């Protein structure tokens, strides 16, 4: 079911400050342009690495789910990991059959890459929030 690691989500109070960190401290040269995802209450920016991406996530608006994370971790930190799957509905159904809780309504929504995603509750994933992202079969 699980495919390759796509990205690690990192919550941040400031995408510009995080971009500077990855660029100036770690020498990253390929950093995307930040963009808003109002439906998810976040602003995101992807940092490209040779084998995956870092997704910088900043709260967008007062109702952003990232506010709660940043209240506990004011400087930000790892928020989730995202793995690719070929069929998001099959992955969701298999996880539910194994007793996992899918967050929200359980119905996939469109994520920052423009593909269907779901999140699996951390209590069912060893304490880690896991995002599953459907990718086209030819991308594997």
Backbone torsions as a table, in degrees:
resi	resn	phi	psi	omega
1	UNK	NA	-52.7	-172.6
2	UNK	-76.7	139.2	177.2
3	UNK	-105.6	-152.9	-176.2
4	UNK	-75.5	159.7	173.4
5	UNK	-66.8	126.9	178.2
6	UNK	-94.7	-51.2	-180.0
7	UNK	-157.6	164.2	171.1
8	UNK	-112.3	123.2	178.6
9	UNK	-83.6	129.3	-180.0
10	UNK	-123.6	115.3	176.6
11	UNK	-74.9	141.2	-178.9
12	UNK	-146.1	144.4	174.0
13	UNK	-75.6	-14.3	-177.5
14	UNK	-151.7	108.7	176.3
15	UNK	-60.7	-44.1	178.6
16	UNK	-57.4	-41.0	178.1
17	UNK	-65.4	-38.8	179.3
18	UNK	-68.9	-38.9	176.3
19	UNK	-58.9	-45.2	179.1
20	UNK	-59.6	-40.4	178.8
21	UNK	-61.4	-51.3	-179.0
22	UNK	-65.3	-37.4	-179.9
23	UNK	-73.0	-52.0	-170.9
24	UNK	-83.0	-36.0	-178.7
25	UNK	-87.5	-39.4	-173.4
26	UNK	-107.3	-6.5	176.0
27	UNK	75.1	21.0	178.5
28	UNK	-68.3	133.7	-177.8
29	UNK	-109.6	-19.0	-178.0
30	UNK	-109.4	101.2	-178.8
31	UNK	-128.3	128.6	-178.7
32	UNK	-73.4	178.8	176.8
33	UNK	-90.5	129.2	177.8
34	UNK	-59.9	145.8	176.9
35	UNK	-146.5	155.5	-177.8
36	UNK	-89.2	142.5	170.1
37	UNK	-122.0	78.4	-175.5
38	UNK	-56.7	-33.5	-178.5
39	UNK	-64.3	-22.3	179.2
40	UNK	-110.1	-1.2	177.7
41	UNK	70.5	30.1	-178.2
42	UNK	-137.6	158.9	168.1
43	UNK	-112.5	135.5	-175.9
44	UNK	-129.8	159.2	175.7
45	UNK	-151.9	133.1	-179.2
46	UNK	-100.0	133.5	174.8
47	UNK	-106.7	119.6	-176.8
48	UNK	-85.2	131.8	174.8
49	UNK	-117.3	166.4	-179.2
50	UNK	-60.3	-29.7	-174.4
51	UNK	-122.0	-0.4	-179.3
52	UNK	-172.3	-166.6	177.1
53	UNK	-132.1	158.3	166.2
54	UNK	-105.4	130.0	175.8
55	UNK	-103.7	108.8	175.1
56	UNK	-80.2	131.0	-175.0
57	UNK	-126.9	120.6	179.5
58	UNK	-118.8	143.5	178.0
59	UNK	-60.2	143.5	175.7
60	UNK	-126.3	103.9	-179.6
61	UNK	87.7	168.2	-175.4
62	UNK	-70.8	-22.2	-176.6
63	UNK	-94.9	9.4	-177.0
64	UNK	-62.4	134.4	176.7
65	UNK	-67.3	-14.5	-179.2
66	UNK	-75.1	-21.4	178.4
67	UNK	-56.6	-43.1	-179.5
68	UNK	-62.3	-41.8	178.4
69	UNK	-62.7	-46.5	-178.1
70	UNK	-69.4	-25.2	175.4
71	UNK	-63.9	-35.9	178.6
72	UNK	-85.4	-24.4	-176.6
73	UNK	-134.9	76.0	-170.8
74	UNK	-57.4	-27.3	179.9
75	UNK	-90.6	-1.4	-179.0
76	UNK	94.0	-171.2	179.3
77	UNK	154.7	-178.5	-178.9
78	UNK	-62.8	126.8	-178.5
79	UNK	-103.3	-44.6	-178.6
80	UNK	-160.0	167.2	168.9
81	UNK	-118.7	147.4	-177.6
82	UNK	-122.3	126.0	176.6
83	UNK	-112.2	147.9	177.5
84	UNK	-84.8	145.5	171.8
85	UNK	-136.7	151.9	179.8
86	UNK	-76.8	-34.7	-175.5
87	UNK	-134.6	104.4	-175.1
88	UNK	-63.0	-38.5	-179.7
89	UNK	-69.0	-41.2	177.3
90	UNK	-64.3	-41.0	178.7
91	UNK	-64.3	-44.3	178.7
92	UNK	-59.7	-47.8	-177.4
93	UNK	-65.0	-38.5	178.3
94	UNK	-65.7	-41.8	179.0
95	UNK	-65.4	-43.3	177.2
96	UNK	-60.8	-41.5	179.9
97	UNK	-62.7	-26.4	179.2
98	UNK	-91.7	3.6	175.0
99	UNK	96.3	7.6	-179.5
100	UNK	-80.8	150.7	177.2
101	UNK	-99.0	124.1	174.6
102	UNK	-91.8	129.3	-176.5
103	UNK	-73.0	160.7	-179.3
104	UNK	70.1	-144.3	-179.8
105	UNK	-77.8	-14.4	-175.6
106	UNK	91.2	-12.5	177.3
107	UNK	-84.5	137.0	178.8
108	UNK	-60.9	148.6	173.3
109	UNK	-126.1	167.3	-178.3
110	UNK	-85.4	125.9	-178.2
111	UNK	-94.0	-170.1	-174.7
112	UNK	-65.1	-23.5	177.3
113	UNK	-88.3	1.0	179.8
114	UNK	80.3	17.8	179.7
115	UNK	-123.4	160.7	-179.7
116	UNK	-64.6	140.1	178.7
117	UNK	-135.8	159.0	167.6
118	UNK	-141.1	161.4	174.8
119	UNK	-120.4	141.1	179.5
120	UNK	-107.2	133.8	-175.7
121	UNK	-58.0	136.9	-179.4
122	UNK	-58.0	-31.7	-177.9
123	UNK	-64.6	-22.1	179.7
124	UNK	-96.7	-0.3	-175.8
125	UNK	-128.8	37.2	176.9
126	UNK	66.7	27.4	177.9
127	UNK	89.6	5.4	-176.5
128	UNK	-115.4	130.4	174.2
129	UNK	-71.3	125.5	-178.0
130	UNK	-117.3	129.3	172.7
131	UNK	-103.0	136.1	171.3
132	UNK	-112.2	135.1	-175.1
133	UNK	-126.6	125.4	178.1
134	UNK	-74.6	134.1	176.4
135	UNK	-124.6	149.3	177.6
136	UNK	-59.6	145.9	-177.2
137	UNK	-56.6	-34.8	-179.6
138	UNK	-71.3	-13.1	178.5
139	UNK	-79.0	-12.2	-178.1
140	UNK	-87.6	NA	NA
